[in-house]
Amino acid sequence: MGDDTDARTWCGPGTETIDLAGATLTPGLTDAHSHPVWGLEMCTGTDLSAIRDLDELRAVLARAERRDGWVVGAGLDHNVFGGRPIHHDLIDDVLGGAPAHLRLYDGHSVLVSATALKAAGIDGPRAFPQRSEIVCDAQGRPTGHLIEHAAMDLMTPLLPAQPYAERRDRLVDLLSSMAATGLTGAHVMDLGGHDVPGLLTALEEDGDLPLRLRLAPWCMPGADRSELEELARLQKRAGRLWRVGGVKFFMDGTVEGGTAWLEHADCHGQGTDAFWPDPAAYTAAVRHLHEAGVGTATHAIGDAAVRHVLDTVESFGPGGPRHRIEHIETVPDSQLGRFAALGVVASMQPPHTAYTRADHTDEWSKRLGEERAERAWRCRDLRDAGAYLALGSDWPIAHHDARQVLATAQAPRGAASARHGLTGLMALEGMTTHAAVAAGEEGVAGRIAPGLRADLTAFTVDPVTAPADETEQAPIRLTVAGGRITYRS
C-alpha cells in the first residue's frame, strides 16, 4: 500500500501492473458458510430447483437422465408439494420402475422411490443416535421421506459414484466460478468425504486452487473422548490456501422438515426435540474442544437451539477460542444482546429467504406461525445489538454468487422484513472484517493493510454506496487470493 511513487519503486522487469480504471478495491470477499466439495455430491443429477409444482416435478422425472439406472435430482423445494405429505406415491408411476433419490433444497431430507427403499432394505422405522427419521405412515410403512443425516446416509452406498477426475474437474470449475463473483475464500462447513484434504493438496500442487478454504469437520452425537481428540488433532492439517479450522456441530435441523428445535412446537406439533438427544452431551463436547483451544460453529435454526448454544458458551466463562452460530432463522428479542455479550458470532445466509414468501404462505412460515415468522432472519437487529455478523450463501442451498449475498442482505426478500436490511457497509463487513472475526483471523485478514493477506476484490461499482440491485448485477473486475490473480474480467 502506498502512492504512485511507492509503486514505481516496487516494479521490476517482470512486474505486471494492472490499472483498475476507477474500480472500487475492497478486502477479498469470504463466503462465511459454504459446502463446495460435499455440495458437489449433493447437487448431482437433475437440477430440480426451478420446479414450482407437483405436475412439473412428475414431468421432469419422467424424462430425467438415468445414471447407472438411477434417477438422481437435487434442489427440490418443499413448497412443490403444496402442503401434501411428502410420499413416494406421488412420483413412483412416472419413473418406470427406476430407483430415484431426490434431495430437498435444505440438504436435510430426501425423497426416495419405493424401488430405492427396497434396494436399501428400508422397510420400517429405525432408531438413530441423533435426531433423524425414516418417516412412516400409520401402518408403519416408509413414505420415502428420509429426514436428517443418519436416515439419508442409508442410501449413500447405493448411489452412483463420481469418478475422481470428474470430482476434481467439477470442483475446479465451481471454485473458479465463485472467484468470478469476487470470492477469495470460503468457510467450508464440513470436511467432506473421499479424502478432501488429499484432493485439495493435489489441486494446489497443480496451481488450481483459486479460493482460500477453511474446513470444519463435523462432530455428531455419540462422539467419545478419542473422537474429540482426533478432531482437535485435525486442526493441524493445512496447505498454502486451505486448512482445517474449527469443528461443526448441529443443534437442530430445519423448519420445513419439522426438526428445528423450538421453544414451543410448530404448527404441526413438531420441533420440540434437539438434534443431540441429550443436549448436555453437546455442551460437554463443545467444552472439551473449547478447552483444547478449538472454536466451534453450531447449526442452530430454531429459538431453543440458539438459546442452548448461547447458554453453553456462557457456561465457559470469558476467554478462549471464538464460537459461532449458523443460520439463526428465528430468534426472540431476549437472545439478541447475548451474542455481543458472549462474543458469539452470528453467521447468517440472506439468500435462504428465497424459499419463503412475504405473505407467509410458504412452508417455512406456515410451520412457524405468524409470530415466529415475523422474526425471520433478523440480520439488522443482531448488528444493531452489537453482534459480529458473518454472511454467506450455504451453497448449494443457495447460489454462491457473493453479489447476491450482499444484495439480499441489504434488500431482504420473502418472509424477511425490509426493516432487517443492512447498510451497504454492514453487508460488505459481513463478508470481510466480520467473516475474519468469525474465523479468528482478524489479525491477518478482512482488511487492506500492510502485513495482511493479499486477498482483494475489485468491483465495477462501490458496494458500500451502490443500490442493492446494482451491486447484484455489477461485473467483478479482478479477484486476487494470496497475491495471485484468480479472476479478471
VOGU-3710 file (C-alpha; in Angstrom, 3 decimals, decimal comma):
1> mgddtdartw> 0,000/0,000/0,000  1,288/3,379/-0,966  1,132/6,121/-3,594  2,222/6,109/-7,231  5,812/6,925/-6,281  5,971/3,954/-3,911  4,509/1,677/-6,558  7,151/2,655/-9,114  9,913/1,594/-6,749  8,313/-1,861/-6,355
11> cgpgtetidl> 8,328/-2,591/-10,107  10,984/-4,770/-11,685  11,462/-6,244/-15,182  8,882/-8,996/-14,563  6,252/-6,903/-12,748  2,729/-6,749/-14,174  0,893/-3,512/-13,430  -2,912/-3,642/-13,522  -4,841/-0,385/-13,946  -8,254/-0,917/-12,330
21> agatltpglt> -9,590/2,145/-14,159  -11,742/3,511/-11,370  -12,881/0,203/-9,886  -13,524/0,005/-6,141  -10,997/-2,244/-4,402  -12,197/-3,987/-1,228  -10,805/-6,687/1,017  -11,337/-10,082/-0,593  -14,862/-11,396/-0,086  -15,302/-14,521/2,040
31> dahshpvwgl> -18,377/-16,754/1,967  -18,742/-17,495/5,681  -20,800/-20,675/5,167  -20,419/-22,918/2,133  -20,108/-26,568/1,080  -18,101/-26,553/-2,165  -16,881/-30,173/-2,026  -19,719/-32,004/-0,269  -22,126/-29,776/-2,162  -20,963/-31,218/-5,463
41> emctgtdlsa> -22,149/-34,611/-4,247  -25,416/-33,077/-3,048  -26,251/-31,411/-6,354  -25,520/-34,221/-8,789  -28,084/-35,303/-11,351  -31,131/-33,354/-12,489  -31,486/-29,794/-11,211  -34,931/-29,565/-9,605  -34,556/-26,073/-8,147  -36,733/-24,319/-10,738
51> irdldelrav> -39,709/-26,675/-10,293  -42,726/-24,999/-8,706  -45,479/-27,660/-8,519  -46,049/-31,400/-8,432  -47,169/-31,748/-12,046  -43,955/-30,112/-13,239  -41,905/-32,400/-10,979  -43,572/-35,503/-12,371  -42,984/-34,348/-15,945  -39,295/-33,680/-15,291
61> laraerrdgw> -38,767/-37,037/-13,581  -40,431/-38,923/-16,436  -37,771/-37,703/-18,880  -34,840/-37,310/-16,464  -31,463/-38,841/-17,280  -30,785/-42,263/-15,752  -27,319/-42,694/-14,286  -26,402/-46,309/-13,592  -30,148/-46,907/-13,717  -30,927/-44,249/-11,074
71> vvgagldhnv> -32,880/-41,017/-11,275  -30,946/-38,578/-9,103  -32,010/-34,989/-8,508  -31,357/-32,095/-6,139  -32,664/-28,704/-5,092  -36,315/-29,695/-4,696  -38,400/-27,021/-2,949  -40,686/-28,156/-0,100  -43,352/-25,833/-1,498  -43,655/-28,017/-4,628
81> fggrpihhdl> -45,880/-30,445/-2,727  -48,495/-27,802/-1,977  -48,895/-28,886/1,643  -49,268/-32,602/0,806  -47,230/-35,068/2,890  -44,031/-35,968/1,007  -44,565/-39,531/-0,284  -43,068/-41,787/-2,952  -46,587/-42,488/-4,245  -46,521/-39,006/-5,759
91> iddvlggapa> -43,687/-39,936/-8,162  -43,429/-43,750/-8,464  -45,668/-44,161/-11,510  -43,590/-41,817/-13,725  -40,238/-43,479/-13,008  -40,728/-46,668/-14,999  -39,506/-48,740/-12,074  -36,183/-46,863/-11,744  -34,945/-46,107/-8,233  -34,992/-42,380/-7,503
101> hlrlydghsv> -33,169/-40,201/-4,962  -34,291/-36,565/-4,784  -32,655/-34,157/-2,356  -34,819/-31,430/-0,884  -33,266/-27,961/-1,199  -32,411/-27,725/2,523  -29,915/-30,604/2,361  -31,526/-32,195/5,432  -34,004/-34,524/3,758  -34,588/-36,620/0,650
111> lvsatalkaa> -37,491/-38,259/-1,140  -36,702/-41,735/-2,460  -38,890/-44,010/-4,552  -40,379/-47,340/-3,466  -37,771/-49,132/-5,604  -34,956/-47,268/-3,851  -36,384/-48,089/-0,410  -36,440/-51,760/-1,333  -32,877/-51,657/-2,663  -31,678/-50,132/0,639
121> gidgprafpq> -33,606/-52,629/2,740  -35,648/-49,878/4,390  -38,978/-51,387/5,375  -39,935/-49,575/8,570  -38,868/-47,101/11,265  -35,451/-47,248/12,940  -33,827/-45,681/15,968  -30,770/-43,465/15,461  -28,250/-41,947/17,912  -29,097/-38,493/16,545
131> rseivcdaqg> -32,324/-36,685/15,618  -33,167/-38,500/12,378  -36,223/-40,247/10,977  -37,496/-42,678/8,397  -40,959/-41,186/8,005  -43,642/-43,893/8,032  -47,394/-43,920/7,530  -49,954/-45,056/10,094  -49,280/-48,693/9,163  -45,517/-48,327/9,730
141> rptghlieha> -44,658/-48,321/6,012  -41,897/-45,903/4,864  -43,160/-42,981/2,836  -39,786/-42,428/1,157  -39,176/-39,224/3,120  -35,857/-39,566/4,961  -35,121/-36,744/7,399  -31,659/-35,745/8,659  -28,243/-37,246/8,096  -28,389/-40,707/9,681
151> amdlmtpllp> -31,523/-41,625/7,748  -30,253/-40,129/4,487  -26,911/-41,925/4,851  -28,691/-45,277/4,467  -28,947/-44,508/0,754  -25,372/-43,338/0,178  -23,750/-46,750/-0,577  -26,276/-47,375/-3,361  -25,971/-44,082/-5,245  -23,883/-43,769/-8,431
161> aqpyaerrdr> -20,301/-42,832/-7,540  -18,447/-39,881/-9,037  -15,072/-40,751/-10,632  -12,121/-38,852/-9,115  -11,366/-36,964/-12,338  -14,971/-35,762/-12,537  -14,942/-34,616/-8,907  -11,674/-32,765/-9,458  -12,790/-31,007/-12,634  -16,172/-30,038/-11,187
171> lvdllssmaa> -14,513/-28,605/-8,076  -12,078/-26,505/-10,115  -14,943/-25,199/-12,257  -17,025/-24,376/-9,183  -14,252/-22,584/-7,302  -13,342/-20,629/-10,444  -16,990/-19,574/-10,813  -17,003/-18,485/-7,182  -13,866/-16,399/-7,747  -15,584/-14,695/-10,693
181> tgltgahvmd> -18,192/-13,298/-8,268  -15,470/-11,721/-6,122  -14,908/-14,511/-3,612  -11,371/-15,055/-2,387  -12,254/-17,528/0,363  -14,916/-19,674/1,977  -15,589/-21,157/5,400  -16,400/-24,756/4,477  -18,829/-26,227/6,999  -17,760/-29,855/6,527
191> lgghdvpgll> -14,697/-31,951/5,791  -16,499/-33,816/3,010  -15,629/-37,394/2,159  -13,195/-39,308/-0,013  -10,051/-37,618/1,416  -10,884/-33,989/0,711  -7,547/-32,766/2,176  -5,798/-35,014/-0,335  -7,899/-33,611/-3,174  -7,152/-30,020/-2,150
201> taleedgdlp> -3,435/-30,788/-1,844  -3,442/-32,173/-5,384  -5,234/-29,080/-6,691  -2,710/-26,814/-5,006  0,193/-28,742/-6,487  -1,316/-28,172/-9,931  -1,975/-24,496/-9,175  -5,722/-24,964/-9,488  -6,993/-23,843/-6,073  -8,434/-20,350/-6,637
211> lrlrlapwcm> -10,055/-19,871/-3,201  -8,779/-19,889/0,349  -10,746/-22,666/2,129  -11,197/-23,164/5,878  -12,789/-26,555/6,629  -14,701/-27,525/9,774  -15,177/-31,304/10,269  -18,424/-32,473/11,858  -18,936/-33,674/15,411  -22,045/-35,817/15,700
221> pgadrselee> -23,985/-37,079/18,752  -22,271/-40,006/20,434  -18,735/-38,738/19,815  -16,457/-40,066/22,562  -13,266/-38,598/24,006  -10,995/-40,212/21,401  -13,100/-38,781/18,565  -12,996/-35,324/20,115  -9,234/-35,541/20,477  -8,935/-36,590/16,834
231> larlqkragr> -10,984/-33,533/15,832  -8,531/-31,381/17,783  -5,560/-33,056/16,051  -7,113/-32,447/12,640  -6,707/-28,699/13,211  -3,032/-29,074/12,234  -3,822/-30,139/8,665  -3,202/-27,341/6,184  -1,912/-26,372/2,773  -0,997/-22,964/1,360
241> lwrvggvkff> -4,587/-21,832/0,761  -6,559/-24,408/2,753  -6,629/-25,548/6,335  -8,794/-27,338/8,856  -10,167/-24,737/11,229  -12,854/-25,325/13,849  -15,486/-28,035/14,298  -19,096/-28,048/13,054  -21,989/-29,158/15,286  -25,730/-29,481/14,709
251> mdgtveggta> -28,168/-28,429/17,429  -31,209/-28,890/15,210  -32,366/-29,436/11,626  -34,772/-27,360/9,525  -38,126/-25,651/9,994  -39,656/-27,213/6,881  -38,583/-30,695/7,922  -40,053/-30,279/11,411  -36,609/-30,703/13,018  -35,764/-27,119/14,007
261> wlehadchgq> -35,570/-27,066/17,842  -38,192/-24,606/19,034  -39,197/-23,328/22,451  -42,772/-24,267/21,517  -43,958/-26,836/18,978  -44,517/-25,740/15,388  -47,983/-25,687/13,835  -47,693/-29,413/13,025  -46,898/-30,264/16,631  -43,215/-30,875/15,842
271> gtdafwpdpa> -39,921/-29,153/16,624  -39,554/-29,796/20,346  -36,523/-32,112/20,142  -32,851/-31,232/19,769  -30,585/-32,888/17,192  -28,479/-34,135/20,114  -30,906/-36,372/22,080  -29,060/-35,238/25,220  -28,290/-31,503/24,856  -25,978/-31,746/27,888
281> aytaavrhlh> -23,764/-34,104/25,864  -23,471/-31,398/23,197  -22,378/-28,918/25,853  -19,769/-31,356/27,177  -18,356/-31,972/23,680  -18,098/-28,256/22,905  -16,449/-27,698/26,306  -13,831/-30,368/25,521  -12,911/-28,621/22,270  -13,075/-25,165/23,894
291> eagvgtatha> -10,530/-26,252/26,491  -8,348/-27,608/23,675  -8,420/-24,167/22,031  -10,694/-25,198/19,166  -13,504/-22,896/18,061  -16,867/-24,314/17,010  -19,685/-23,497/14,604  -23,131/-24,802/15,519  -26,085/-25,123/13,157  -28,984/-23,643/15,150
301> igdaavrhvl> -32,103/-22,524/13,304  -34,820/-22,613/15,980  -35,037/-20,343/19,016  -34,445/-23,162/21,535  -31,359/-24,301/19,632  -29,929/-20,780/19,558  -30,606/-20,338/23,280  -28,892/-23,624/24,178  -25,755/-22,765/22,227  -25,573/-19,356/23,901
311> dtvesfgpgg> -26,121/-20,992/27,304  -23,303/-23,410/26,518  -20,808/-20,683/25,658  -21,854/-18,632/28,683  -21,056/-21,612/30,935  -17,391/-21,487/29,834  -16,760/-18,019/31,203  -14,662/-15,344/29,433  -11,704/-16,100/27,181  -10,898/-18,978/24,883
321> prhriehiet> -11,482/-19,580/21,188  -14,221/-17,949/19,131  -17,565/-19,757/18,792  -20,274/-19,063/16,246  -23,885/-19,947/15,488  -25,015/-20,742/11,952  -28,376/-19,777/10,385  -30,416/-18,255/13,289  -33,618/-18,140/11,227  -35,945/-17,127/14,056
331> vpdsqlgrfa> -34,849/-15,638/17,381  -36,675/-13,578/20,044  -35,611/-10,197/21,404  -34,334/-11,771/24,619  -31,461/-13,527/22,821  -30,230/-10,733/20,540  -27,947/-8,957/23,008  -26,357/-12,185/24,225  -24,328/-12,613/21,027  -22,251/-9,495/21,622
341> algvvasmqp> -22,105/-10,035/25,394  -20,675/-13,537/24,938  -18,561/-12,823/21,853  -20,503/-15,354/19,786  -20,507/-14,631/16,047  -23,830/-14,745/14,201  -23,345/-16,449/10,831  -26,334/-15,974/8,516  -27,309/-16,612/4,899  -29,645/-13,934/3,490
351> phtaytradh> -30,346/-15,783/0,178  -32,180/-18,530/2,114  -35,196/-16,244/2,236  -35,837/-17,073/-1,442  -37,642/-20,202/-0,217  -40,119/-18,101/1,764  -42,865/-15,635/0,817  -43,715/-12,212/2,133  -47,348/-13,232/2,652  -46,248/-16,214/4,785
361> tdewskrlge> -47,944/-18,809/2,559  -44,723/-20,821/2,248  -44,000/-23,998/4,226  -41,374/-22,304/6,446  -43,774/-19,584/7,565  -46,807/-21,860/7,926  -44,811/-24,213/10,140  -43,738/-21,429/12,490  -46,916/-19,382/12,603  -47,187/-15,605/12,307
371> eraerawrcr> -45,364/-14,550/15,476  -42,190/-16,541/14,838  -42,311/-15,935/11,074  -42,181/-12,214/11,852  -38,765/-12,844/13,466  -37,249/-14,120/10,221  -33,532/-13,568/9,560  -33,009/-10,639/11,949  -29,684/-9,565/10,457  -30,057/-5,863/11,184
381> dlrdagayla> -31,324/-6,416/14,720  -28,277/-8,533/15,516  -25,921/-5,901/14,094  -27,704/-3,137/15,992  -27,332/-5,252/19,155  -23,564/-5,216/18,653  -23,039/-8,713/17,271  -20,447/-9,673/14,733  -22,428/-10,835/11,685  -20,695/-13,031/9,111
391> lgsdwpiahh> -22,565/-13,564/5,837  -22,582/-16,488/3,426  -24,607/-18,439/0,884  -24,638/-22,019/2,235  -24,055/-23,201/-1,344  -25,590/-25,402/-2,747  -28,643/-24,498/-0,634  -28,488/-21,051/-2,279  -26,383/-19,732/-5,159  -22,768/-18,978/-4,338
401> darqvlataq> -22,707/-15,563/-6,050  -21,232/-13,203/-3,443  -23,003/-10,231/-5,028  -26,363/-11,904/-4,367  -25,409/-12,354/-0,724  -24,541/-8,656/-0,436  -27,697/-7,573/-2,259  -30,147/-9,743/-0,309  -28,520/-8,679/2,959  -29,385/-5,086/2,052
411> aprgaasarh> -32,788/-5,775/0,486  -34,289/-8,856/2,208  -36,779/-10,996/0,322  -39,555/-13,410/1,190  -40,532/-13,615/4,845  -37,606/-11,442/5,935  -38,827/-7,933/6,654  -37,295/-4,963/4,859  -36,539/-3,477/8,290  -33,927/-6,219/8,734
421> gltglmaleg> -31,891/-4,978/5,762  -28,273/-3,963/6,301  -26,485/-0,887/5,019  -24,053/-1,411/2,160  -21,141/-1,089/4,582  -22,633/-3,621/7,026  -23,150/-6,121/4,209  -19,571/-5,681/2,971  -18,251/-6,068/6,527  -20,220/-9,331/6,773
431> mtthaavaag> -18,092/-10,826/4,003  -14,790/-9,180/5,011  -13,973/-7,930/8,525  -16,734/-9,826/10,343  -16,022/-13,024/8,391  -12,402/-12,722/9,509  -13,506/-12,386/13,136  -15,701/-15,481/12,729  -12,594/-17,440/11,740  -10,399/-15,899/14,434
441> eegvagriap> -8,301/-14,349/11,654  -8,918/-10,643/12,204  -5,175/-10,119/12,669  -4,328/-11,360/9,153  -7,465/-10,983/7,043  -10,585/-8,955/6,338  -8,900/-5,576/5,734  -6,481/-3,997/3,267  -3,441/-3,107/5,346  0,319/-3,737/5,328
451> glradltaft> 1,204/-7,181/6,603  -2,223/-8,721/5,971  -3,069/-11,308/3,326  -3,245/-10,035/-0,236  -6,859/-11,124/-0,710  -8,596/-8,459/-2,821  -11,800/-7,907/-4,797  -12,288/-5,145/-7,390  -15,913/-4,087/-8,074  -17,073/-2,027/-11,033
461> vdpvtapade> -19,357/-0,211/-8,550  -18,841/0,854/-4,958  -20,681/-1,858/-2,960  -20,989/0,480/0,023  -22,954/3,187/-1,803  -24,485/1,432/-4,822  -28,145/0,298/-4,655  -28,521/-3,408/-3,876  -29,781/-4,282/-7,365  -26,765/-2,616/-8,965
471> teqapirltv> -24,342/-4,459/-6,704  -26,046/-7,759/-7,536  -25,518/-7,224/-11,285  -22,163/-5,423/-11,246  -19,292/-7,213/-13,013  -16,220/-8,032/-10,952  -13,066/-6,513/-12,413  -10,464/-8,571/-10,538  -10,114/-11,174/-7,770  -6,823/-11,862/-6,000
481> aggrityrs> -6,236/-14,628/-3,421  -2,955/-14,817/-1,585  -1,348/-12,391/-4,032  -2,321/-14,481/-7,072  -4,878/-13,357/-9,641  -7,701/-15,887/-9,633  -10,113/-13,969/-11,864  -10,045/-10,943/-14,142  -12,731/-9,674/-16,483
//
